[in-house]
Amino acid sequence: MGVAAGPIRVVVAKPGLDGHDRGAKVIARALRDAGMEVIYTGLHQTPEQIVDTAIQEDADAIGLSILSGAHNTLFAAVIALLKERDAEDILVFGGGIIPEADIAPLKEKGVAEIFTPGATTQSIVDWVRANVRQPSVSGG
């Protein structure tokens, strides 16, 4: 398939019943300001809606923000759906209120990175740049 041209495309999503989206919006803006294309899905998205959006938008990554305590279930559902739909090349990362003890098991399930409260927007931007496909640069 090759490396896609253009900026890194990231879907930022709020799965489940959590209604607090300030952090997701801050991250979405930071990624956008860093030159990435960001698709913010809004509140109360199902894993199916998130994966559908990522595939339709040709996203390189999905960033999930979860504060509700349902992170184990919701991350696993998104990862399983990506696998089911042959879209495992879409990297999944996330953040929110996630206990330290749950981070390693989430990574074992396929979550690329977890950012906990206190992570800086710059550290998240830097991680996405370093771990998601690099945009191709073409001379004119």
GIJOZI-V65770 format. One record per pair of residues at least 4 apart in sequence whose C-alpha atoms are under 6 Angstrom apart, sorted by the first residue. I is the first residue (numbers start at 0). J is the second residue. Records with the same first field share a line. If there is no record, write none. Layout:
I: J / J
//
This chain:
4: 134 / 135
5: 134
6: 35 / 134
7: 35
8: 35 / 36 / 37 / 58 / 59
9: 37 / 58 / 59 / 60 / 61
10: 37 / 38 / 39 / 61
11: 39 / 61 / 62 / 63
12: 40 / 63
13: 42 / 44 / 63 / 64
14: 43 / 44 / 45
15: 43 / 44
16: 43
17: 67
23: 64
28: 32
30: 35 / 124
31: 35 / 36 / 37
46: 77
47: 51
52: 56
53: 57 / 58
59: 89
60: 89 / 90 / 91
61: 91
62: 92 / 93
63: 93
64: 93 / 94 / 95
65: 95
66: 95 / 96
70: 74
81: 86 / 87
82: 86 / 87
91: 110 / 111
92: 110 / 111 / 112 / 113
93: 113
94: 113 / 114 / 115
95: 115
105: 110
106: 110 / 111
114: 118
121: 125
126: 130
127: 131
//
